Amino acid sequence: MVTNFLFYFFSNVLLLSALMVIIVQNSIHSVLFLVLSFVTSASMLFLLECEFISLMFITIYVGAIAVLFLFVIMMLDIKTAYFTKDTLKYFPFGSFIGFVFLMEILLVVFKNFKSNPYQNSFLSNFYVNWFDKVDSFTDLEALGQVLYTHYVLHFLVAGIILLLSVIGAVVLTINTKEKTSRHQIVFKQLSRNYKNVLITKNQNFNL
């Protein structure tokens, strides 16, 4: 019961945030709603017991791609513009495309799922989770067991390669050239007079 309530809650938040991504006119707010949609989708996958995919969603999409989008938009300093005329012009065509995609999704769902799991109650389904009865391992436990037993050497080699790449990037950014510092000789500047300041045409100077 609690799982179904959380699933419906995250589903509604995901739909609302995905809609706000394309409605909001400020680009920074749009990226923030995109981050919210990634987080809610990861929460839904976590409720469906796909822990590894949900953590990859948070690590890759939220921690790398969305943050990169946010920094790029903030660096470009895009001015907020109002696209009311363009929105009204492209709204019928966009609505038609969205309706076509919705019909395709509904046809696929009704074709593959013959029975309705929510015919008794909309808040709970009558399906039995056979995964809990057959195997009690989670995705993270299974992947960790395979990764750290059968492929531990490959994992260590990949870690060493990433460490060398980080060290190489740090070494390339180090500037080893010594900069010659220039000092100001106050006594020499104050001891100037009229003769050693003025330059005539006959004087030759070695730079």
Secondary structure, 3 states (H helix, E strand, C coil): CHHHHHHHHHHHHHHHHHHHHHHCCCHHHHHHHHHHHHHHHHHHHHHCCCHHHHHHHHHHHHHHHHHHHHHHHHHHCCCCCCCHHHHHHHHHHHHHHHHHHHHHHHHHHHHHCCCCCCCCCCCCCCCCCHHHHHCCCCHHHHHHHHHCCCCHHHHHHHHHHHHHHHHHHHHHHCCCCCCCCCCCCHHHHHCCCCCCCCCCCCCCCCC
